[in-house]
Amino acid sequence: MSRAPDDRAIQPLRIDAATGLLVGARQVLSPHFDERPAGMLPELIVVHGISLPPGEFGGPWIDRLLTGTLPPDAHPEFRERAALRVSAHTLIRRDGAIVQYVPFGARAWHAGKSEYRGRSACNDFSIGIELEGTDETPYTDAQYLALAALVSALLATYPSLAAGHIAGHCDIAPGRKSDPGPAFDWPRLRASVAARLVRAGKARG
């Protein structure tokens, strides 16, 4: 039985704080974003799950959805989605590749009607990370590794964020959204992030 890759297999990621862009990531910048309310800082990381068409992986369609260029006639599932004005800050593909659509300092349109610990309008104060997958399909080792590295980079770049404030779309929009679903391993993510923070602290010390 093969063992899952060690979290140290992915080197620390770096975010350019001036631009809000992830260094080295593929940039497919979306028009679907705006500025956060004055004085508002990111305080929450929201994990989503997405596949397009539903249950299928790969292809250009998530990029097209999140940039407002999804052709409505390319698939029956696209007819209603093509009119949506949605985005996320990043997507992590099944192979762990990260795509960025919105700078982290800006407001992406990923959460919709939502609430976190009594605060509504989560888009105002959150960063949205999409994982290519479904609620019932196990996410890949590569995705967990990339997600932990990305979360750690966000925590290092934005002091307003904290490891204790990471939620699923299902947590901030219960009854309306179910992603990233029961297939997502929250303890694995939290353990990986904690291990990266410990290593980072030792490196600085």
Residue frames as a rotation matrix with the C-alpha (Angstrom) as fourth column:
MET 1
0.575 0.818 0.000 0.00
0.818 -0.575 0.000 0.00
0.000 0.000 -1.000 0.00
SER 2
-0.281 -0.714 0.641 1.49
0.684 -0.617 -0.388 3.33
0.673 0.329 0.662 -1.08
ARG 3
-0.184 0.127 -0.975 1.75
0.862 -0.456 -0.222 6.19
-0.473 -0.881 -0.026 1.35
ALA 4
0.841 0.496 0.214 0.37
0.540 -0.764 -0.353 9.66
-0.012 0.412 -0.911 0.68
PRO 5
0.103 -0.838 0.536 3.01
0.553 -0.399 -0.731 12.20
0.827 0.371 0.422 -0.39
ASP 6
-0.213 -0.285 -0.935 4.68
0.952 -0.273 -0.134 14.09
-0.217 -0.919 0.329 2.42
ASP 7
0.788 0.589 -0.179 3.45
0.561 -0.807 -0.185 17.66
-0.253 0.046 -0.966 2.86
ARG 8
0.236 -0.797 -0.556 7.05
-0.067 -0.584 0.809 18.84
-0.969 -0.154 -0.192 2.52
ALA 9
-0.178 -0.282 0.943 6.93
0.845 0.447 0.294 17.76
-0.504 0.849 0.159 -1.14
ILE 10
0.462 0.360 0.811 5.54
0.731 -0.672 -0.118 21.19
0.502 0.647 -0.574 -2.04
GLN 11
-0.634 -0.760 -0.143 7.78
0.737 -0.539 -0.407 24.14
0.233 -0.364 0.902 -1.38
PRO 12
-0.218 0.556 -0.802 6.31
0.572 -0.592 -0.567 27.23
-0.790 -0.583 -0.189 0.30
LEU 13
0.124 0.364 0.923 4.29
0.943 -0.334 0.005 29.43
0.310 0.870 -0.384 -2.02
ARG 14
-0.683 -0.393 -0.616 4.71
0.568 -0.816 -0.110 33.19
-0.460 -0.425 0.780 -2.17
ILE 15
0.419 0.844 0.335 2.13
0.908 -0.385 -0.166 35.92
-0.011 0.374 -0.927 -2.63
ASP 16
-0.679 -0.543 0.493 3.09
0.571 -0.814 -0.109 39.38
0.461 0.207 0.863 -3.85
ALA 17
-0.297 0.592 -0.749 1.42
0.833 -0.222 -0.507 41.51
-0.466 -0.774 -0.427 -1.18
ALA 18
-0.714 -0.029 -0.700 1.47
-0.140 -0.973 0.183 44.60
-0.686 0.229 0.691 -3.42
THR 19
-0.713 0.413 -0.566 -0.55
-0.647 -0.079 0.758 42.97
0.268 0.908 0.323 -6.21
GLY 20
0.026 0.716 0.698 -2.33
-0.801 0.432 -0.414 40.17
-0.598 -0.548 0.584 -4.36
LEU 21
0.617 0.154 -0.772 -1.09
-0.703 0.549 -0.452 37.67
0.355 0.821 0.447 -6.95
LEU 22
0.737 -0.335 0.587 0.30
-0.129 0.783 0.609 34.22
-0.663 -0.524 0.534 -6.27
VAL 23
0.052 -0.824 -0.565 3.80
-0.916 -0.264 0.301 34.05
-0.397 0.502 -0.769 -7.71
GLY 24
-0.857 -0.515 0.009 4.12
-0.447 0.752 0.484 31.34
-0.256 0.411 -0.875 -10.34
ALA 25
-0.284 0.831 0.478 0.41
0.298 0.551 -0.780 30.54
-0.911 -0.079 -0.404 -10.59
ARG 26
-0.701 0.197 0.686 -1.40
0.685 -0.081 0.724 30.60
0.199 0.977 -0.078 -13.91
GLN 27
-0.668 0.441 -0.600 -3.31
0.036 -0.785 -0.618 33.87
-0.744 -0.434 0.508 -14.03
VAL 28
-0.620 0.614 0.488 -6.71
0.663 0.077 0.745 33.91
0.420 0.785 -0.455 -15.76
LEU 29
-0.939 0.131 -0.318 -7.99
0.146 -0.685 -0.714 37.19
-0.311 -0.717 0.624 -14.41
SER 30
-0.301 0.936 0.184 -11.76
0.951 0.281 0.128 37.53
0.068 0.213 -0.975 -14.18
PRO 31
-0.650 0.178 0.739 -13.83
0.016 -0.969 0.247 40.68
0.760 0.173 0.627 -14.67
HIS 32
0.405 0.898 -0.169 -16.12
0.127 0.128 0.984 39.44
0.905 -0.420 -0.062 -11.89
PHE 33
-0.114 -0.405 -0.907 -14.66
0.985 0.070 -0.155 41.21
0.126 -0.912 0.391 -8.87
ASP 34
0.532 0.159 0.831 -14.67
0.142 -0.985 0.098 44.58
0.834 0.066 -0.547 -7.16
GLU 35
-0.500 -0.755 0.424 -13.08
-0.277 -0.325 -0.904 46.32
0.821 -0.569 -0.047 -4.21
ARG 36
-0.314 0.352 -0.882 -13.75
0.866 0.486 -0.115 45.23
0.388 -0.800 -0.458 -0.66
PRO 37
0.784 0.597 0.170 -15.60
0.447 -0.733 0.513 47.75
0.431 -0.326 -0.841 1.53
ALA 38
0.277 -0.710 0.648 -13.34
-0.344 -0.703 -0.623 50.51
0.897 -0.051 -0.439 2.83
GLY 39
-0.125 -0.470 0.874 -11.08
-0.976 -0.098 -0.192 49.27
0.176 -0.877 -0.447 5.60
MET 40
0.785 0.492 0.377 -12.20
-0.552 0.831 0.065 45.64
-0.281 -0.259 0.924 5.17
LEU 41
-0.335 -0.931 -0.144 -9.47
-0.940 0.320 0.120 43.00
-0.065 0.175 -0.982 5.34
PRO 42
0.120 0.349 -0.929 -9.68
-0.426 0.864 0.270 39.30
0.897 0.363 0.252 4.51
GLU 43
-0.304 -0.159 0.939 -10.51
-0.952 0.065 -0.298 37.40
-0.013 -0.985 -0.171 7.69
LEU 44
0.299 0.513 0.805 -11.93
-0.410 0.830 -0.377 34.12
-0.862 -0.218 0.458 6.40
ILE 45
-0.753 -0.442 -0.487 -10.87
-0.645 0.348 0.680 31.44
-0.131 0.827 -0.547 3.92
VAL 46
0.286 0.916 0.282 -13.74
-0.668 0.402 -0.626 29.61
-0.687 -0.009 0.727 2.21
VAL 47
-0.832 -0.523 0.185 -13.17
-0.288 0.692 0.662 26.22
-0.474 0.497 -0.727 0.56
HIS 48
0.248 0.898 -0.363 -15.47
-0.829 0.003 -0.559 25.32
-0.501 0.440 0.745 -2.33
GLY 49
-0.506 -0.339 0.793 -15.86
0.197 0.850 0.489 22.36
-0.840 0.404 -0.364 -4.65
ILE 50
0.287 0.571 -0.769 -16.68
-0.663 -0.461 -0.590 22.64
-0.691 0.679 0.247 -8.36
SER 51
-0.626 -0.423 0.655 -16.83
0.306 0.640 0.705 20.50
-0.717 0.642 -0.271 -11.49
LEU 52
0.275 0.680 -0.680 -18.08
-0.453 -0.532 -0.715 21.47
-0.848 0.505 0.162 -14.92
PRO 53
0.030 0.999 -0.038 -19.98
-0.506 0.048 0.861 19.79
0.862 -0.007 0.506 -16.43
PRO 54
0.319 0.126 0.939 -21.03
-0.946 0.102 0.307 18.35
-0.057 -0.987 0.152 -13.06
GLY 55
0.734 -0.071 0.676 -19.02
-0.179 0.939 0.293 15.24
-0.655 -0.337 0.676 -12.26
GLU 56
0.758 -0.514 0.401 -16.50
0.605 0.328 -0.725 15.80
0.241 0.792 0.560 -15.06
PHE 57
0.546 -0.669 -0.505 -12.92
0.199 -0.481 0.854 17.00
-0.814 -0.567 -0.129 -14.56
GLY 58
-0.512 -0.803 0.305 -10.46
0.596 -0.076 0.800 18.77
-0.619 0.591 0.517 -16.82
GLY 59
0.006 0.488 0.873 -11.22
0.961 -0.244 0.129 20.99
0.276 0.838 -0.471 -19.76
PRO 60
-0.786 -0.433 0.442 -11.60
0.405 -0.900 -0.161 24.76
0.467 0.052 0.883 -20.00
TRP 61
-0.026 0.968 0.250 -15.08
0.493 -0.205 0.845 25.14
0.870 0.145 -0.472 -18.57
ILE 62
0.392 0.131 -0.911 -14.32
0.905 -0.231 0.356 26.26
-0.164 -0.964 -0.209 -15.01
ASP 63
-0.696 -0.667 -0.267 -12.07
0.561 -0.736 0.379 28.99
-0.449 0.114 0.886 -16.39
ARG 64
-0.747 0.433 0.505 -14.84
0.320 -0.432 0.844 30.00
0.583 0.791 0.184 -18.75
LEU 65
0.300 0.887 -0.350 -17.49
0.777 -0.014 0.629 30.08
0.554 -0.461 -0.694 -16.00
LEU 66
0.329 -0.199 -0.923 -15.38
0.839 -0.387 0.383 32.15
-0.433 -0.900 0.040 -13.63
THR 67
-0.757 -0.569 -0.322 -14.46
0.343 -0.764 0.546 34.66
-0.557 0.303 0.774 -16.34
GLY 68
-0.010 0.886 -0.464 -17.96
-0.193 -0.457 -0.868 35.05
-0.981 0.081 0.175 -17.76
THR 69
-0.329 -0.180 -0.927 -17.20
-0.925 -0.134 0.354 33.39
-0.188 0.974 -0.123 -21.10
LEU 70
-0.674 0.131 0.727 -19.04
0.000 0.984 -0.178 30.07
-0.739 -0.120 -0.663 -20.71
PRO 71
-0.817 0.392 -0.422 -20.83
-0.518 -0.180 0.836 29.25
0.252 0.902 0.350 -24.00
PRO 72
-0.263 0.788 0.557 -24.46
-0.807 0.137 -0.574 28.40
-0.528 -0.600 0.600 -23.17
ASP 73
0.660 0.606 -0.444 -24.86
-0.750 0.501 -0.431 25.97
-0.039 0.618 0.785 -26.07
ALA 74
-0.257 -0.868 -0.425 -21.72
-0.828 0.425 -0.367 23.90
0.499 0.257 -0.828 -25.45
HIS 75
-0.873 0.055 -0.485 -23.48
0.256 0.897 -0.360 21.62
0.415 -0.439 -0.797 -22.95
PRO 76
0.079 0.995 0.062 -27.05
0.391 -0.088 0.916 21.42
0.917 -0.048 -0.396 -21.56
GLU 77
0.300 -0.007 -0.954 -25.73
0.954 0.016 0.300 22.12
0.013 -1.000 0.012 -18.07
PHE 78
-0.690 -0.712 -0.130 -24.29
0.709 -0.701 0.074 25.45
-0.144 -0.041 0.989 -19.23
ARG 79
-0.222 0.627 0.747 -27.51
0.664 -0.464 0.586 27.18
0.714 0.626 -0.313 -20.27
GLU 80
0.838 0.543 -0.053 -28.35
0.389 -0.526 0.756 28.63
0.382 -0.654 -0.652 -16.88
ARG 81
0.441 -0.737 -0.512 -24.77
0.728 -0.041 0.685 28.90
-0.526 -0.674 0.518 -15.61
ALA 82
-0.224 -0.612 0.759 -23.61
0.946 -0.324 0.018 30.98
0.235 0.722 0.651 -18.57
ALA 83
0.328 0.438 0.837 -25.51
0.282 -0.891 0.356 34.01
0.902 0.119 -0.416 -17.28
LEU 84
0.795 -0.018 -0.606 -23.95
0.606 -0.003 0.795 33.86
-0.016 -1.000 0.008 -13.82
ARG 85
0.440 -0.700 0.562 -21.51
-0.283 -0.702 -0.654 36.54
0.852 0.129 -0.507 -12.70
VAL 86
0.985 -0.123 0.118 -19.34
-0.057 0.413 0.909 34.52
-0.160 -0.903 0.400 -10.34
SER 87
0.319 -0.940 -0.124 -15.66
-0.401 -0.015 -0.916 34.15
0.859 0.342 -0.382 -9.57
ALA 88
0.927 -0.215 -0.306 -13.24
0.370 0.405 0.836 32.86
-0.056 -0.888 0.456 -6.97
HIS 89
0.579 -0.793 -0.190 -9.77
-0.667 -0.595 0.449 33.91
-0.469 -0.134 -0.873 -6.01
THR 90
-0.517 -0.804 -0.293 -8.23
-0.845 0.426 0.322 30.59
-0.134 0.415 -0.900 -7.03
LEU 91
0.792 0.583 -0.183 -8.95
-0.604 0.791 -0.093 27.10
0.090 0.184 0.979 -8.32
ILE 92
-0.331 -0.848 0.414 -6.90
-0.788 0.490 0.373 24.02
-0.520 -0.203 -0.830 -7.46
ARG 93
0.198 0.354 -0.914 -7.09
-0.882 0.471 -0.009 21.44
0.428 0.808 0.405 -10.23
ARG 94
0.969 0.246 0.010 -7.06
-0.232 0.895 0.381 17.68
0.085 -0.372 0.924 -9.64
ASP 95
0.495 -0.854 -0.164 -3.30
0.621 0.479 -0.620 17.59
0.608 0.205 0.767 -10.32
GLY 96
0.259 -0.358 -0.897 -2.64
0.879 -0.296 0.373 20.35
-0.399 -0.885 0.238 -7.75
ALA 97
-0.633 -0.454 0.627 -2.11
0.702 -0.678 0.218 23.13
0.327 0.578 0.748 -10.31
ILE 98
-0.131 0.541 -0.831 -3.35
0.683 -0.558 -0.471 26.49
-0.718 -0.629 -0.297 -9.02
VAL 99
-0.365 0.147 0.919 -5.16
0.758 -0.527 0.385 29.00
0.541 0.837 0.080 -11.22
GLN 100
-0.565 0.170 -0.808 -5.82
0.558 -0.642 -0.525 32.54
-0.608 -0.748 0.268 -9.98
TYR 101
-0.092 0.667 0.739 -8.80
0.932 -0.204 0.300 34.61
0.351 0.716 -0.603 -11.12
VAL 102
0.750 0.394 0.532 -8.97
0.154 -0.885 0.439 37.51
0.644 -0.247 -0.724 -8.65
PRO 103
-0.382 -0.883 0.273 -6.19
-0.112 -0.249 -0.962 39.22
0.917 -0.398 -0.004 -6.62
PHE 104
-0.328 0.237 -0.915 -6.47
0.805 0.577 -0.138 38.25
0.495 -0.781 -0.380 -2.97
GLY 105
-0.894 -0.060 -0.445 -6.89
0.332 -0.754 -0.566 41.85
-0.301 -0.654 0.694 -1.85
ALA 106
-0.728 0.666 -0.162 -9.99
-0.623 -0.545 0.561 42.30
0.286 0.509 0.812 -4.02
ARG 107
-0.297 0.739 0.605 -13.50
-0.553 0.383 -0.740 40.93
-0.779 -0.554 0.294 -3.49
ALA 108
-0.955 0.056 -0.291 -14.34
-0.200 0.603 0.772 37.85
0.219 0.795 -0.565 -5.55
TRP 109
-0.155 0.982 0.105 -17.96
-0.986 -0.160 0.043 36.84
0.059 -0.097 0.994 -6.04
HIS 110
-0.650 -0.292 -0.701 -17.85
-0.348 0.935 -0.068 33.31
0.676 0.200 -0.709 -4.67
ALA 111
-0.989 0.131 -0.067 -19.99
0.119 0.443 -0.888 33.06
-0.087 -0.887 -0.454 -1.53
GLY 112
-0.377 0.906 0.195 -23.36
0.243 -0.106 0.964 34.54
0.894 0.411 -0.180 -2.48
LYS 113
0.410 0.595 0.691 -25.85
-0.603 -0.392 0.695 34.92
0.684 -0.702 0.198 0.35
SER 114
0.099 -0.561 -0.821 -23.80
0.458 0.759 -0.463 33.78
0.883 -0.330 0.333 3.31
GLU 115
0.687 0.093 0.720 -23.03
-0.552 -0.578 0.601 34.22
0.472 -0.811 -0.346 7.00
TYR 116
0.042 -0.729 -0.684 -20.07
0.403 0.638 -0.656 33.36
0.914 -0.248 0.320 9.19
ARG 117
-0.463 -0.212 -0.861 -20.31
0.876 0.037 -0.480 33.60
0.134 -0.976 0.169 12.97
GLY 118
0.169 0.710 -0.684 -23.04
0.746 -0.546 -0.381 36.22
-0.644 -0.446 -0.622 12.79
ARG 119
-0.335 -0.339 -0.879 -21.47
-0.291 -0.850 0.439 38.24
-0.896 0.403 0.186 9.95
SER 120
0.604 0.611 0.511 -23.30
0.354 0.369 -0.859 38.31
-0.714 0.700 0.007 6.64
ALA 121
0.962 -0.173 -0.213 -21.98
-0.270 -0.457 -0.847 39.05
0.049 0.872 -0.487 3.13
CYS 122
0.635 -0.736 0.233 -18.92
0.266 0.491 0.830 36.83
-0.725 -0.465 0.508 3.41
ASN 123
0.545 -0.454 0.705 -17.54
0.784 -0.024 -0.621 38.00
0.299 0.890 0.343 0.06
ASP 124
0.865 -0.142 0.481 -16.63
-0.185 -0.982 0.044 41.25
0.466 -0.127 -0.876 1.80
PHE 125
0.403 -0.681 0.612 -14.12
-0.909 -0.221 0.353 39.66
-0.105 -0.698 -0.708 4.16
SER 126
0.535 -0.156 0.830 -13.20
-0.107 0.962 0.250 36.28
-0.838 -0.223 0.498 2.69
ILE 127
-0.386 -0.642 -0.663 -10.93
-0.884 0.053 0.464 34.57
-0.262 0.765 -0.588 0.20
GLY 128
0.619 0.736 0.274 -12.56
-0.579 0.663 -0.475 31.88
-0.531 0.135 0.837 -1.95
ILE 129
-0.574 -0.807 -0.136 -10.64
-0.749 0.451 0.485 28.78
-0.330 0.381 -0.864 -3.01
GLU 130
0.600 0.754 -0.267 -12.28
-0.793 0.519 -0.317 26.33
-0.101 0.402 0.910 -5.42
LEU 131
-0.508 -0.653 0.561 -11.23
-0.466 0.756 0.459 22.68
-0.724 -0.029 -0.689 -5.56
GLU 132
-0.260 0.404 -0.877 -11.98
-0.896 0.238 0.375 20.77
0.360 0.883 0.300 -8.73
GLY 133
-0.989 -0.028 -0.143 -14.16
0.026 0.931 -0.365 17.93
0.144 -0.365 -0.920 -7.48
THR 134
-0.076 0.997 -0.001 -17.57
-0.219 -0.016 0.975 16.86
0.973 0.074 0.220 -6.25
ASP 135
0.234 0.261 0.937 -19.10
-0.937 -0.197 0.289 16.41
0.260 -0.945 0.198 -2.82
GLU 136
0.836 0.253 0.486 -18.77
-0.411 0.876 0.251 12.63
-0.363 -0.410 0.837 -3.02
THR 137
0.788 -0.607 -0.104 -15.50
0.263 0.486 -0.834 12.19
0.556 0.629 0.543 -4.95
PRO 138
0.582 -0.622 -0.523 -12.34
0.652 -0.028 0.758 12.04
-0.486 -0.782 0.389 -2.84
TYR 139
0.901 -0.392 -0.188 -10.09
-0.434 -0.824 -0.364 15.01
-0.012 0.409 -0.912 -3.46
THR 140
0.697 -0.661 -0.278 -6.56
0.294 0.617 -0.730 14.15
0.654 0.427 0.625 -4.54
ASP 141
0.395 -0.685 -0.612 -3.33
0.865 0.054 0.498 14.14
-0.308 -0.727 0.614 -2.56
ALA 142
-0.533 -0.645 0.547 -2.01
0.808 -0.580 0.103 16.82
0.251 0.496 0.831 -4.89
GLN 143
0.117 0.663 0.739 -4.98
0.238 -0.742 0.627 19.05
0.964 0.102 -0.245 -4.07
TYR 144
0.887 0.180 -0.426 -4.49
0.440 -0.044 0.897 18.72
0.143 -0.983 -0.118 -0.31
LEU 145
-0.003 -0.973 -0.231 -0.80
0.952 -0.074 0.298 19.50
-0.307 -0.219 0.926 -0.66
ALA 146
-0.560 -0.190 0.807 -1.45
0.600 -0.764 0.236 22.56
0.572 0.616 0.542 -2.82
LEU 147
0.455 0.818 0.352 -4.30
0.256 -0.499 0.828 23.76
0.853 -0.287 -0.436 -0.62
ALA 148
0.715 -0.246 -0.655 -2.21
0.681 0.030 0.732 23.53
-0.161 -0.969 0.189 2.56
ALA 149
-0.392 -0.915 0.094 0.63
0.903 -0.363 0.229 25.40
-0.176 0.175 0.969 0.86
LEU 150
-0.349 0.335 0.875 -1.74
0.433 -0.771 0.468 28.10
0.831 0.542 0.124 -0.40
VAL 151
0.755 0.646 -0.113 -3.46
0.363 -0.268 0.892 28.53
0.546 -0.715 -0.437 2.97
SER 152
0.368 -0.701 -0.611 -0.06
0.854 -0.004 0.520 28.80
-0.367 -0.713 0.598 4.65
ALA 153
-0.618 -0.588 0.522 1.02
0.761 -0.613 0.211 31.47
0.196 0.528 0.826 2.14
LEU 154
0.101 0.750 0.654 -2.18
0.302 -0.650 0.698 33.42
0.948 0.127 -0.292 2.76
LEU 155
0.833 0.190 -0.519 -1.66
0.537 -0.051 0.842 33.28
0.133 -0.981 -0.144 6.52
ALA 156
-0.056 -0.954 -0.294 1.90
0.922 -0.162 0.353 34.51
-0.384 -0.251 0.888 6.09
THR 157
-0.660 -0.209 0.722 0.85
0.624 -0.688 0.370 37.38
0.420 0.695 0.584 3.82
TYR 158
-0.121 0.744 0.658 -2.33
-0.192 -0.668 0.719 38.61
0.974 -0.039 0.224 5.51
PRO 159
-0.946 -0.322 -0.044 -2.09
-0.010 0.166 -0.986 38.91
0.325 -0.932 -0.161 9.32
SER 160
-0.405 0.876 0.262 -5.88
-0.912 -0.369 -0.179 39.43
-0.060 -0.311 0.948 9.42
LEU 161
0.360 0.482 -0.799 -6.32
-0.546 0.803 0.238 35.74
0.756 0.350 0.553 8.52
ALA 162
-0.252 -0.406 0.878 -6.04
-0.936 0.334 -0.115 32.91
-0.247 -0.851 -0.464 11.05
ALA 163
-0.874 -0.174 -0.454 -5.87
-0.326 0.902 0.282 29.14
0.360 0.394 -0.845 10.76
GLY 164
-0.797 0.603 0.003 -8.98
0.344 0.458 -0.820 28.89
-0.496 -0.653 -0.572 12.93
HIS 165
0.044 0.823 -0.566 -11.07
-0.313 -0.527 -0.790 30.78
-0.949 0.212 0.234 10.39
ILE 166
-0.858 -0.181 -0.480 -11.32
-0.513 0.305 0.802 28.36
0.001 0.935 -0.355 7.48
ALA 167
-0.206 0.886 0.416 -14.79
-0.331 0.337 -0.881 27.17
-0.921 -0.319 0.224 6.46
GLY 168
-0.761 0.081 0.643 -16.55
0.575 0.544 0.611 25.32
-0.301 0.835 -0.461 3.69
HIS 169
-0.829 0.545 0.126 -19.16
-0.310 -0.635 0.708 26.88
0.466 0.547 0.695 1.43
CYS 170
-0.117 0.802 -0.585 -21.61
0.396 0.578 0.714 24.54
0.911 -0.148 -0.385 3.16
ASP 171
-0.355 -0.095 -0.930 -20.78
0.935 -0.027 -0.354 26.16
0.009 -0.995 0.098 6.51
ILE 172
-0.859 -0.033 -0.511 -21.50
0.125 -0.981 -0.145 29.73
-0.496 -0.189 0.847 5.43
ALA 173
-0.473 0.767 -0.434 -24.54
-0.873 -0.341 0.348 28.90
0.120 0.543 0.831 3.28
PRO 174
-0.922 0.082 0.378 -26.10
-0.055 0.939 -0.339 25.85
-0.382 -0.333 -0.862 4.97
GLY 175
-0.028 0.959 0.281 -29.11
0.307 0.276 -0.911 24.41
-0.951 0.061 -0.302 3.18
ARG 176
0.768 0.253 -0.588 -28.21
-0.403 -0.524 -0.751 26.29
-0.498 0.813 -0.300 0.02
LYS 177
0.323 -0.754 -0.572 -24.72
-0.776 0.135 -0.616 24.89
0.541 0.643 -0.542 -0.65
SER 178
0.983 0.062 0.172 -23.16
-0.147 0.828 0.541 21.52
-0.109 -0.557 0.823 0.18
ASP 179
0.578 -0.815 -0.041 -19.58
0.375 0.309 -0.874 21.86
0.725 0.490 0.484 -1.11
PRO 180
-0.314 -0.635 -0.706 -16.85
-0.932 0.346 0.104 20.88
0.179 0.691 -0.701 -0.62
GLY 181
0.436 0.711 -0.552 -18.96
-0.625 0.681 0.382 18.02
0.647 0.178 0.741 0.70
PRO 182
0.850 -0.023 0.526 -18.43
-0.434 0.536 0.724 14.97
-0.299 -0.844 0.446 2.89
ALA 183
0.803 -0.593 0.052 -15.57
0.518 0.654 -0.552 13.82
0.294 0.470 0.832 0.68
PHE 184
0.314 -0.721 0.617 -13.41
-0.221 -0.688 -0.691 16.67
0.923 0.081 -0.375 1.94
ASP 185
0.330 -0.329 -0.885 -11.01
0.802 0.592 0.079 15.72
0.497 -0.736 0.459 4.75
TRP 186
0.755 0.042 0.654 -10.99
-0.167 -0.953 0.254 18.71
0.634 -0.301 -0.713 7.11
PRO 187
0.870 -0.480 0.117 -8.69
-0.044 0.159 0.986 17.10
-0.492 -0.863 0.117 9.73
ARG 188
0.318 -0.783 0.534 -6.13
0.919 0.394 0.030 16.41
-0.234 0.481 0.845 7.00
LEU 189
0.362 -0.164 0.918 -6.14
0.474 -0.815 -0.333 20.02
0.803 0.556 -0.217 5.85
ARG 190
0.880 0.028 0.473 -5.88
-0.333 -0.674 0.660 21.43
0.337 -0.739 -0.584 9.37
ALA 191
0.744 -0.652 0.144 -3.03
0.292 0.511 0.808 19.05
-0.601 -0.559 0.571 10.28
SER 192
0.235 -0.666 0.708 -1.12
0.965 0.072 -0.253 19.94
0.118 0.742 0.660 7.11
VAL 193
0.513 -0.004 0.859 -1.52
0.132 -0.988 -0.084 23.67
0.848 0.157 -0.506 7.70
ALA 194
0.958 -0.141 0.250 -0.45
-0.275 -0.207 0.939 23.31
-0.081 -0.968 -0.237 11.33
ALA 195
0.540 -0.801 0.259 2.65
0.669 0.595 0.446 21.34
-0.511 -0.068 0.857 10.31
ARG 196
0.196 -0.455 0.869 3.59
0.806 -0.430 -0.407 23.98
0.558 0.780 0.282 7.76
LEU 197
0.738 0.113 0.665 3.19
-0.181 -0.917 0.356 26.75
0.650 -0.383 -0.656 10.32
VAL 198
0.880 -0.464 0.098 5.45
0.039 0.277 0.960 24.89
-0.473 -0.841 0.262 12.76
ARG 199
0.270 -0.819 0.506 8.12
0.937 0.345 0.059 24.40
-0.223 0.458 0.861 10.09
ALA 200
0.355 -0.092 0.930 7.88
0.476 -0.839 -0.265 28.05
0.805 0.536 -0.254 9.07
GLY 201
0.930 0.028 0.365 8.29
-0.285 -0.572 0.769 29.13
0.230 -0.820 -0.524 12.68
LYS 202
0.657 -0.740 0.146 11.36
0.404 0.508 0.761 26.95
-0.637 -0.441 0.632 13.11
ALA 203
0.207 -0.585 0.785 12.85
0.950 -0.073 -0.305 28.31
0.235 0.808 0.540 9.88
ARG 204
0.544 0.029 0.838 12.40
0.060 -0.998 -0.005 31.88
0.837 0.053 -0.545 11.10
GLY 205
0.967 -0.150 0.205 13.80
-0.224 -0.122 0.967 31.01
-0.120 -0.981 -0.152 14.51
